[in-house]
Amino acid sequence: MALSRKTDQPPSSGPDRGSKRSRDDVTVPALGPWGMVRWAWTQLTSMRTALFLLLLLAVATVPGSLFPQRPVNPTEVTAYLDNKPVLGQWLDTFQLFDVFSSVWFSAIYLLLFISLIGCVFPRAKKHYKALRTPPPRTPVRLSRLPENGTLEVTGRAADLADGQILTRSAALLKKRGYRVEERPDGKVPSVGAERGYIREVGNLVFHFSLIGVLAAVAIGGVFGYTGQRIVVEGESFVNTLVSYDSFNPGTGFKEGALSPFSVKLDKFDVTYDRESTTHFGQPIDFHAQVTTTEPGSDPKKQDLRVNHPLRIGGTAVYLVGNGYAPEITVRDGNGDISYSGPVVAVPQDDVFTSLLVLKVPDARPDQLGFVGLFLPTAGVNASGVGISLDPSPVLPQLQLNSYYGDLGLDAGDPQNVFVLDTDKLTELNSRNLDAGGLVVNAGQTVKLPQDKGSITFDGIKRYAALDIHHDPGKLPVAIFAALALLGLAVSLFTPRRRAWIKVHPAGEGPREDGSQGGRIIEYGVLARGEDPRVRQEARELRTLLEREFTGTDRTEV
């Protein structure tokens, strides 16, 4: 890369004309590949770039709160793509449904990590050298400093030698946290002192802690995992891959990282508001009674509540939802029991009107499918449509449509358990048919049309939706975050100051009354940066010097 500069001045006509090369054109040497690399590294590791990347990282997290994220709620992402196919496709192209694992977010993250390392390590090396460097040399005229003063050595201290005065002065400064150096040689003996080195230490701790937080978050993302599981009363969850309803591992996850434990849901209780007129019937407390078991230990009875997770083997188990699981028995056309057990119903509103889907692939001669609603307290609205009047199971009822045919499960293709594909099925019961829909009350058995079998509503159980998190970087993040706050506090509230004390021999140096004679101690205090308390520091230093060398306790105003 070459740059040229033209000048309007005429060529030189002096004696050197023709003997020297014309300087009308100035050529800048090319940087070269290695020079470009050094220039790029210098730009990347500047504090300005680090701050910009930190701000950019904060901005990059915003889409993660605006759009549903696949690792957290893949169903909601699918629904978004179905409702807004064009916009959703564009958002998916730019990985806005996977923000925190996207290429662009990872690039910002890594650049910030490298930038902080490039900023902090050279700065730490420089500060280490500063710690080994003596305090700055003593100024010739301390009277030019913002805070200075003089006092005469009197009393018993008047018999002290200059070296002894310097030693005592240095001791006073050490007590105030200064790092001192006695300078007895020279025209005027003096003491140089500086304090506040810990301010830069706090600053470095803060920045190193930021690096630690980034590294810990990365470790948690690589080796951690999250999963979800719905557990019905009386059932257990065992921490193995096959037990999860959905599982999202980190890139470095291995199955051996799963902590061996189990959680059994003994009972799930919900407390509803029965006193308020404005919020009547709303749940006010969820309480899951569970039994946890770990290898080599006895089972433990524990309580699981919202925002009060279980901590088992480095894994956190959160309560994130609940609902009803009606117990249903289905007999096929041959009279055999094809299904018997609880069926998870997904709540749709505050009164727990719940969507229920049941697939019975073992029914013969035809597979059976059911889809409809579970109503904890069944009622009818003005249009004659069944609704739930209360979240408590006062009058539980099933309102279902039934189908027969091929459920599509024999091919082995995965299906959503909460969705029934009716394209290849034939309706048996629905509101549009003469047979009508199925209405089954608790303890009741209803036969299916065309001798396809029957369905029995045996009872009700509750279920809990569990969210299982394992994040090995969580504790390091907390530690580094605490260190960052501590370092920031030290950096903000630790002043950086310098102080000097001179001892003027008899007949030399200024005195406050303008006279000469005796020995005069001259001091000066200087703040590095803004420090509103530097004047108070000078007053306290003068007080100490007066006590030590004059026997008085007078504070300069």
C-alpha positions, -999 to +999 in steps of 0.1 A: +000+000+000+015+033-011+005+069-005+018+100-022+017+136-012+020+165-037+033+199-028+030+232-045+064+244-036+089+249-064+119+225-065+149+236-044+173+259-063+200+259-036+234+244-038+221+209-032+198+210-062+204+180-083+225+163-057+195+152-035+164+133-045+133+154-049+110+152-020+079+161-039+066+125-037+066+108-002+062+070-004+049+052+027+063+016+029+037-012+026+026-029+058+029-064+044+010-095+056+026-096+090+021-059+096-016-063+087-019-091+113-002-070+140-025-040+131-056-062+133-045-077+166-039-042+180-073-031+170-090-063+184-072-061+218-080-024+224-102-016+253-125+004+229-131-028+209-137-049+240-164-024+252-180-024+218-181-062+216-196-063+251-223-039+240-228-059+208-232-091+228-259-075+250-278-063+219-274-098+203-293-114+232-324-093+225-338-115+197-336-144+222-362-128+243-384-116+214-387-149+195-393-185+208-361-206+210-359-242+199-339-255+229-365-241+253-398-246+234-396-263+200-434-266+198-438-229+200-412-224+172-431-249+150-463-230+157-447-197+148-434-212+115-469-225+107-486-191+115-461-169+098-444-190+072-427-162+052-414-142+082-406-174+101-385-187+072-364-155+071-360-156+109-349-192+108-324-185+080-307-160+103-309-184+132-331-162+153-348-192+167-314-205+179-298-173+190-275-185+217-261-213+195-260-193+163-229-187+143-230-149+146-237-150+184-208-174+188-185-152+167-193-122+189-187-143+220-153-156+209-141-122+197-150-107+230-132-135+248-101-130+227-103-092+230-105-093+268-075-117+270-055-094+247-064-064+268-060-078+303-028-099+302-005-071+289-021-048+314-014-072+342+022-075+331+025-038+331+010-035+365+034-062+378+063-041+367+048-010+383+046-029+416+084-034+414+091+001+404+100+026+432+077+055+439+082+085+416+111+108+422+106+137+446+096+170+429+120+198+433+093+222+445+066+205+466+049+239+470+036+236+435+015+206+444-022+211+451-019+200+487+013+209+506+026+224+538+056+228+561+063+225+598+092+230+621+108+202+640+107+211+677+109+195+711+128+162+715+125+156+678+149+185+672+178+163+683+170+137+657+193+133+627+179+138+592+180+100+586+160+093+617+134+119+607+131+102+573+128+068+589+100+080+612+082+098+584+084+066+562+069+046+591+040+070+593+033+067+556+035+029+558+008+029+585-014+048+561-009+021+534+018+038+513+047+020+497+077+041+506+113+047+496+137+066+518+161+089+498+187+101+523+212+109+496+209+140+475+208+177+482+176+175+503+168+142+520+133+130+512+108+102+513+088+092+483+055+072+487+026+060+467-006+041+476-036+028+457-019+000+437-048-022+447-070+000+426-055-014+395-055-049+411-093-045+415-096-034+379-076-065+367-097-088+390-128-074+374-116-080+339-102-114+346-135-123+362-153-113+331-131-137+312-139-163+338-176-157+334-173-161+296-153-193+300-177-208+326-207-200+304-190-217+275-182-248+296-218-250+308-230-248+272-207-275+260-209-300+288-244-292+302-278-305+293-315-297+298-344-320+295-381-322+302-403-350+316-439-353+326-444-375+357-478-387+368-486-394+405-472-428+414-447-428+386-409-423+387-384-405+366-350-421+363-322-399+350-314-418+318-317-407+282-347-430+274-366-415+303-367-379+289-397-366+269-373-341+253-335-337+257-311-310+246-275-319+252-244-296+249-219-302+221-195-320+244-221-340+263-216-377+269-242-401+283-218-409+312-223-374+325-259-382+336-260-383+374-277-415+385-308-406+405-346-411+404-376-389+414-409-404+423-440-382+424-460-393+454-486-366+454-493-333+438-514-307+457-528-274+444-543-247+466-569-225+449-581-190+459-616-195+474-620-162+492-613-135+466-641-122+444-618-110+416-595-140+415-617-168+427-605-202+416-570-192+406-542-214+419-521-198+446-497-227+455-483-258+438-468-285+460-452-318+448-443-344+474-416-365+459-392-393+469-356-390+456-331-419+454-294-418+448-270-448+446-257-457+480-282-436+500-317-442+514-347-427+497-356-391+508-390-375+511-387-339+497-410-311+486-408-296+452-423-261+446-421-234+420-388-215+423-376-240+449-358-268+428-344-300+439-306-303+439-295-338+432-260-349+422-252-315+406-285-315+387-314-291+394-350-303+390-375-276+385-413-277+387-426-258+356-461-271+351-489-294+361-522-308+350-546-337+351-541-372+338-574-390+335-571-428+340-587-445+309-593-481+299-600-489+262-613-523+250-611-531+213-637-548+191-626-582+203-633-572+239-597-572+249-580-544+270-559-525+245-550-496+268-552-489+305-536-461+324-533-423+328-534-400+298-517-366+301-541-337+293-526-304+284-543-273+301-556-247+277-569-220+302-570-210+339-598-234+347-578-263+333-599-271+303-574-296+289-567-311+255-565-349+255-551-372+228-551-410+231-537-434+205-544-471+208-523-489+183-529-524+199-566-523+193-581-550+170-594-553+144-587-516+139-565-492+156-583-465+176-577-429+183-593-403+206-591-366+207-611-340+228-613-323+261-610-331+297-632-308+319-624-309+356-658-293+365-680-298+334-706-273+324-723-259+294-722-223+280-750-204+263-742-221+230-745-256+244-708-262+242-691-280+271-668-259+292-650-262+326-664-240+353-636-246+379-601-260+380-609-284+408-622-319+397-657-314+411-675-329+381-648-344+358-659-353+323-644-364+290-657-350+257-641-369+229-642-377+192-632-412+183-615-426+151-604-459+137-580-469+110-542-466+106-525-444+132-493-444+112-472-457+140-462-490+125-438-473+101-417-462+130-418-425+121-418-403+152-450-385+161-461-358+185-480-376+213-503-346+217-514-345+181-536-370+163-533-371+125-568-380+112-560-380+075-560-418+073-586-423+100-624-427+099-646-409+124-667-430+148-679-402+171-682-365+166-707-338+169-712-339+131-722-376+131-755-392+141-737-410+169-726-377+183-695-371+204-684-392+233-693-378+267-679-399+295-682-391+332-659-404+360-666-442+366-687-445+334-681-468+304-693-459+269-694-482+239-681-472+206-702-474+174-699-502+150-688-526+178-653-511+177-650-514+215-655-492+245-639-465+267-640-463+305-632-432+326-617-449+357-604-419+377-581-389+379-544-384+387-524-353+386-490-349+369-460-326+372-439-312+344-403-313+354-374-294+338-340-310+345-309-288+342-273-298+345-249-268+342-213-275+353-205-238+347-231-225+371-210-224+402-179-209+385-202-182+370-214-173+404-179-172+418-165-151+390-195-128+391-189-122+428-152-116+422-161-092+394-183-072+418-156-072+444-130-061+419-152-033+406-159-021+441-122-020+449-114-002+417-141+024+423-135+032+459-097+029+462-079+062+457-045+064+440-022+090+458+014+100+460+031+117+489+066+132+495+083+144+526+115+165+526+137+174+555+154+208+550+187+212+570+190+241+594+190+275+576+175+260+544+140+256+532+109+277+536+091+283+568+055+293+573+064+326+590+091+334+564+120+331+588+150+308+586+165+283+610+158+250+626+148+220+605+118+222+584+097+192+572+080+199+539+053+176+526+031+174+495+002+151+485-009+145+449-039+125+437-038+105+405-072+112+389-102+127+406-101+124+443-122+148+464-107+134+496-071+143+489-073+175+510-085+154+540-055+131+534-031+160+535-047+172+568-044+138+584-008+135+572+001+169+587-016+159+620+006+128+622+037+147+614+029+173+641+023+146+667+056+129+658+079+159+654+064+188+673+043+172+701+012+192+691-021+181+675-030+210+653-049+204+620-044+227+591-076+243+579 
